[in-house]
Amino acid sequence: MPTPRISKVFGAVNVGSFRISAMIMGISETGEMIVLGSGHRASQGIKRGYVTDMAAATYAIRDAVERAEKNAGTRVQSVWAGCSGAGLSSHVAKVEVEVGGRRIEEEDIEQLLLAARDSIQPDGRMVLHAQPAHYTLDGAHGVANPTGLHAERLGVDIHVMLADGAPVKNLIEAVENAHLNVESVVAAPIAAGHACLSPEERELGTALIEIGGDVTNVSVYAGGMLLGLKPIPLGSTDITDAVASAFGIRRFQAERLKCVAGSAIASPTDHREMIPVDGPGETGGGPAARGADERNRIPRAELVSVVTEELAKLTSELGKALKELGFSGAKGGQVVLTGGGAELAGIAEFTQGALARPVRIGKPPALRGLPEAHATPGFATLAGLCLYAADDPVDIRSVGSRYQKTMRYSGFGLVTRVWQAMREYF
């Protein structure tokens, strides 16, 4: 089946601690989302979601984007960048204005959003998102579009996502140094929510847990919006490090053991199964693993024991985070695991037992052109970035005449902008 004509193209790059991935997605003339190309590589210069080496991070970003461009057969000049670190925090701001029982017009909504914009108190932090989730009429929630309705009071619930300014600026600079413009920096939990959660799940109440390499983001959705967020400085890399330390092997060997033979659920046959530490083609010239036999093999039961011990630490922190976010008791619901750490065998069952809640694995939606290797939890945030870009949700900071987009001007565009400014202010 031939690829339909593409009317618009989006580029996305997800800068993680374990891998850096890029995707190019197009929208056809019929509105279908089509993945044109994607690529990834091992992360460099990133630790716990923060840029720690500008040159290394820039190189890795450029490499990942070039791989996606090669697969897509096209180039992109700008991207939507995912941010998983930077001290992300989230809250909901509620604003109401009096309308006196008359019919609500578009001007009333604009004035409401202006009041909401002015009410944001970032406390010296950077506002990544400030989006209206839904409107209220005389306190009644769940109004998608109040235009044409009558009410005494018109209100809106605004979801505000804050981040530390310096880490976000470092991320933007790393992307720009890779010769790319940044359309927007998107918080990873919001992008992952676009990819993994249905509108009904976001409405009924769901906890989305994104297990990355160094950071696990716990976010709670209800009423159609993200209500709270808590990052945990633990991730799948901590499990890898624990395996490497327990058996005295190198990290790349521990990562392979974890992915190939690791599991969150013990089996009665684990103690009889021996797992080779050396991969195919390796000479085995290095030191043998601690407790290994003469062929450098370890019991699978010991590997599973190390994995589950680390997972117990992570799920303990997850339980505390969910309780702090109010996702406990009767108020709690389903939990969705995503991110690269959610690819560990048996992790859904382990987490379900630890949290005493139904748990499922969140993956990217079925998209035309999405490679099978990228239709996994580890690439959910990347796909969500493209879906978010295509959705282009309203941000209240773009409402009103006082708002000015941050853009670069040069040449004739600069002269035009200066002339417009002179006419506006003088």
Secondary structure, 3 states (H helix, E strand, C coil): CCCCCEEEEEEEEEECCCEEEEEEEEEECCCCEEEEEEEEEECCCEECCEECCHHHHHHHHHHHHHHHHHHHCCCCCEEEEEECCCCCEEEEEEEEEECCCCECCHHHHHHHHHHHHHHCCCCCCEEEEEEEEEEEECCEEEECCCCCCECCEEEEEEEEEEECHHHHHHHHHHHHHCCCEEEEEEEHHHHHHHHHCCHHHHHHCEEEEEECCCCEEEEEEECCEEEEEEEECCCHHHHHHHHHHHHCCCHHHHHHHHHHHCCCCCCCCHHHCEEECCCCCCCCCCCCCCCCCCCCEEEHHHHHHHHHHHHHHHHHHHHHHHHHCCCCHHHCCEEEEECHHHHCCCHHHHHHHHHCCCEEECCCCCCECCCHHHCCHHHHHHHHHHHHHHHCCCCHHHCCCCCCCCCCCCCHHHHHHHHHHHHHHC
